[in-house]
Amino acid sequence: MSTHVSWGSIELLHNVVRTLTLLSEQGQAFPTVEYRAKIKLHGTNCAVQTTAGGIVTQSRTQILTPTADHMGFAKWAHSHAAFWSTLPEGLVVFGEWCGPGIEKGMAITQVKTKLFCVFAIQRGEQMIYEPADIAAMLPNAPADLHVLPWEGDPITIDFSSRDELKRIASALSDRVAEVEREDPWVKRTFGISGIGEGLVFYPTPMNQTLMFKAKGEKHRTAGAKSAVQVDATVAASVDEFVALVVTDARLEQGLAAVCGGERDSKKTGAFLAWVIADVKKESIAELEASKLTWQQVERAVQTRARTWFLGGVL
C-alpha cells in the first residue's frame, strides 16, 4: 500500500521569529541566515513518488489515482509514465499543479495548459531545493513540467537585531507587492501579464524550520497589515480575531481543498473541519499576541466559516 509523504507547512516570518525567540530563552543564539526566494504560484500542492512498482501521485493530503484524482494531476502524471520511469526510485518530486481551471484571476491561470512547477525533490532524508540541482535530476522533462528558479537577489537576515528585522520585513513586503502586481516568472516564461500570489523564502543552507512565505494583500489567509511582519498582529477582541484570520482568501482555499471550488451542503462538516484545523494551526502567534485562547474563539471561527459556506450554496 502506498504511503503519503507530507509536504510540511511553511510559516510566516513572525512565526519564525517567535520560534527563534523561544529557543533563545533556552540559551540558543539567534542565527544570521541567507535566503533565496521562489515565486509562490497560486495552484494546488502535488507530488510524484517514484517507486519500484511505478509512480505514486498525491495531493497535499492524500494519494491520488487517475480514477480518484484532484484537478487532473494524477491523470497528467500517469500520461508521462515513460518520463518518470527514467528517474531513480525513491524520489518525491514536489511542485505546484497550476494553470487554467485550478485557480482564478492569476497570471498563471492564463497559460494555455496546466503545468507542474517543481520547487523541491526529496531523496531519502535529503530535501533538494537548488533549482540547478532539481533540473539536473529531471532530464528530458515534458514541456509542461517546469523547475521554479530563484527570484531576485539573496538577502541576509540577522535575527538578533530587531531594527534589522524590521528593515528587511519592509523591503520584502515591497518585493511581494511587486510580485502581486505582476508575476515576473510567468511574464518571463510565457509573456503573460497578471497578478502573482507572493514569494517563498528558502534559507541557504536549507533548514525547513527557517523557511517562510509571504503573500500579497489579495491572497493573505490572515489579515496582516503587511506581507512580511516581525510580530504577530494583535486583535482587540474575539470578533476582531475572527476578522483577522478567517479571511475570504482562507475560506476560498478551504473550498478548493475540500470541495474542488464548488460549494456542496453535504460537505459542510468537512469544510468546517478544514477551516478549524487550518486556523488553529496557523494562528498560535496571533492568539498569544491578542491574549486569547482557542476555546474563546473556536465557536466564532466556526460560525463565520459556516455562514460564508452556506451563503453560497444554491
Buried (B, 14 or more C-beta within 10 A) or exposed (E): EBEBEEBEEBBBBBBBBBBBEEBEEEEEEBBEBEBBBBBBBBBBBBBBBBBEEEBBBBBBEEBBEBEEBBBBBBBBBBEBEEBBEEBEEEBBBBBBBBBBEBBEEBBBBBBEEBBBBBBBBBBEEEBBBBBEEBBEBBEEBBEBBBBBBBBBEEBEBBBEEEEBBBEBBBEBBEBBBBBBEBBBBBBEBBEBEBBBBBBBBBBBEBEBEBBBBBBBBBBBBBBBEBBBBBBBBBBEEBEBBBBBBBBEBBBBBBBBBBBEBEBBEEBBEBBBBBBBEBBBEBBBBBBEBBEBEEEBBBEBBBEBBBEBBEEEEE
